[in-house]
Amino acid sequence: MTIWVADLLSSLDNSSVGVAVRESTWLFPTLETVHVISIALVVGTIAIVDLRLLYVASRRRAASELIKEVLPWTWMAFASAVLTGGLLFASAAVKYANNGPFQLKMLLLLLAGLNMAVFHRHTGRRISQWDRGPLIPAAARLAGGISLAIWIAIVVMGRWIGFVS
């Protein structure tokens, strides 16, 4: 880790926000609770879409309609998860930055975003061609399967963070 990154993390640790979250009796558990609920909503709404792409659930619904309905909820929950996660991170930035499961969780979040971007940029552009039928393109099924696996791994890594020093 470079000196400027270490200094930045240390500054975050010692910031008024980091100290408040770390030292408050109620703030950390409240933020953690909201973070977990937010992650559950993110993963749940994404799983709804992924299972449709895999043609396991919501078979009678057009994939485009389902995506349009759940995506706003996904983004709201994701914004809440980022905000609460950032505040939790500030409480022990140096410790978390050196935590293997935390690092892997951040990498997996990046991969989840990349998977989503590739889907929407390529396969999702032709969604009207396969929207209602059982013949979902292999690329769409692959994107759904990869997404589901990544989000399950994100939850596992998030849970694992607290058990690694």
C-alpha positions in Angstrom: 0.0 0.0 0.0 1.4 3.4 -0.9 2.0 6.0 1.7 -0.7 8.3 0.4 -3.3 5.6 0.5 -2.2 4.6 4.0 -2.5 8.3 5.0 -5.9 8.6 3.4 -7.2 5.5 5.2 -5.7 6.7 8.5 -7.4 10.1 8.0 -10.7 8.4 7.3 -10.2 6.3 10.4 -9.6 9.4 12.5 -12.2 11.6 10.9 -15.2 12.8 13.0 -17.4 10.4 11.1 -15.1 7.4 11.6 -14.8 8.1 15.3 -18.5 8.7 15.7 -19.5 5.5 14.0 -16.8 3.5 15.9 -17.5 5.0 19.4 -21.2 5.3 19.3 -23.2 2.7 21.1 -26.0 2.7 18.6 -24.6 4.1 15.3 -22.5 1.1 14.1 -25.3 -1.5 14.7 -27.9 0.8 13.2 -25.8 1.4 10.1 -25.0 -2.3 9.9 -28.7 -3.2 10.1 -29.6 -0.8 7.3 -26.7 -2.1 5.3 -27.8 -5.7 5.6 -31.4 -4.9 4.7 -30.2 -2.8 1.7 -28.0 -5.7 0.5 -30.9 -8.1 0.9 -33.0 -5.9 -1.3 -30.2 -5.5 -3.9 -29.6 -9.2 -4.0 -33.3 -10.1 -3.9 -34.3 -7.8 -6.8 -31.3 -8.8 -8.9 -32.1 -12.5 -8.2 -35.6 -11.9 -9.5 -34.2 -10.7 -12.8 -31.4 -13.4 -12.9 -33.9 -16.2 -12.3 -36.0 -14.8 -15.2 -32.9 -14.7 -17.5 -32.3 -18.4 -16.5 -36.0 -19.1 -17.2 -36.5 -20.5 -13.8 -39.0 -18.0 -12.5 -41.4 -15.3 -13.8 -41.7 -17.2 -17.1 -45.0 -15.5 -18.0 -43.5 -12.0 -17.6 -41.6 -10.2 -20.2 -38.0 -9.8 -19.1 -38.0 -6.2 -20.1 -41.0 -5.4 -18.0 -39.6 -7.2 -15.0 -36.3 -5.4 -15.3 -38.1 -2.0 -15.7 -40.1 -2.7 -12.5 -37.3 -3.9 -10.2 -34.4 -1.8 -11.4 -35.5 1.4 -9.6 -35.7 -0.6 -6.3 -32.3 -2.2 -7.0 -30.7 1.2 -7.5 -32.3 2.7 -4.4 -31.2 -0.2 -2.2 -27.8 -0.1 -3.8 -27.4 3.6 -3.0 -28.4 2.9 0.6 -25.9 0.0 0.8 -23.1 2.2 -0.6 -23.9 5.0 1.8 -24.1 2.8 4.9 -21.2 0.6 3.8 -19.0 3.8 3.3 -19.9 4.9 6.8 -19.1 1.5 8.3 -15.8 1.5 6.3 -14.9 4.9 7.8 -15.1 3.4 11.3 -12.1 1.2 10.6 -10.8 2.0 7.2 -7.2 0.7 7.7 -8.5 -2.6 9.1 -11.0 -3.1 6.4 -8.7 -2.1 3.6 -6.3 -4.9 4.7 -9.1 -7.5 5.2 -9.0 -10.2 2.5 -12.8 -10.9 2.4 -13.4 -7.1 2.2 -11.0 -6.8 -0.7 -12.6 -9.7 -2.5 -16.1 -8.3 -1.9 -15.0 -5.0 -3.5 -13.6 -6.9 -6.5 -16.8 -9.0 -6.8 -18.8 -5.8 -6.8 -16.7 -4.5 -9.6 -17.3 -7.7 -11.5 -21.0 -7.6 -10.9 -21.1 -4.1 -12.4 -19.1 -5.2 -15.4 -21.3 -8.2 -15.9 -24.4 -5.9 -15.8 -22.9 -3.4 -18.1 -21.9 -6.1 -20.7 -25.5 -7.5 -20.5 -27.2 -4.2 -21.0 -24.8 -3.1 -23.7 -25.0 -6.3 -25.8 -27.6 -8.9 -25.0 -30.0 -6.5 -23.4 -30.2 -4.4 -26.5 -31.9 -7.2 -28.4 -34.2 -8.1 -25.5 -37.4 -7.5 -27.6 -36.4 -10.5 -29.8 -36.5 -13.0 -26.9 -38.4 -11.1 -24.2 -41.4 -13.3 -23.8 -40.3 -16.7 -25.0 -38.5 -19.6 -23.5 -35.6 -19.3 -26.0 -33.4 -17.0 -24.1 -30.0 -16.5 -25.7 -27.1 -18.3 -24.1 -25.4 -14.9 -23.4 -28.4 -13.8 -21.4 -28.6 -17.0 -19.4 -24.8 -16.8 -18.8 -25.1 -13.2 -17.6 -28.0 -14.2 -15.2 -26.0 -17.2 -13.9 -22.8 -15.2 -13.4 -24.7 -12.4 -11.7 -26.4 -14.8 -9.3 -23.2 -16.5 -8.4 -21.3 -13.2 -8.0 -24.0 -11.7 -5.7 -24.1 -14.9 -3.6 -20.3 -14.6 -3.2 -20.7 -10.9 -2.3 -23.0 -11.9 0.5 -20.6 -14.6 1.7 -17.7 -12.2 1.7 -19.7 -9.5 3.4 -20.5 -12.0 6.2 -16.9 -13.2 6.4 -15.4 -9.7 6.8 -16.2 -9.7 10.6 -14.4 -13.0 11.2 -11.1 -12.0 9.7 -8.7 -9.6 11.6 
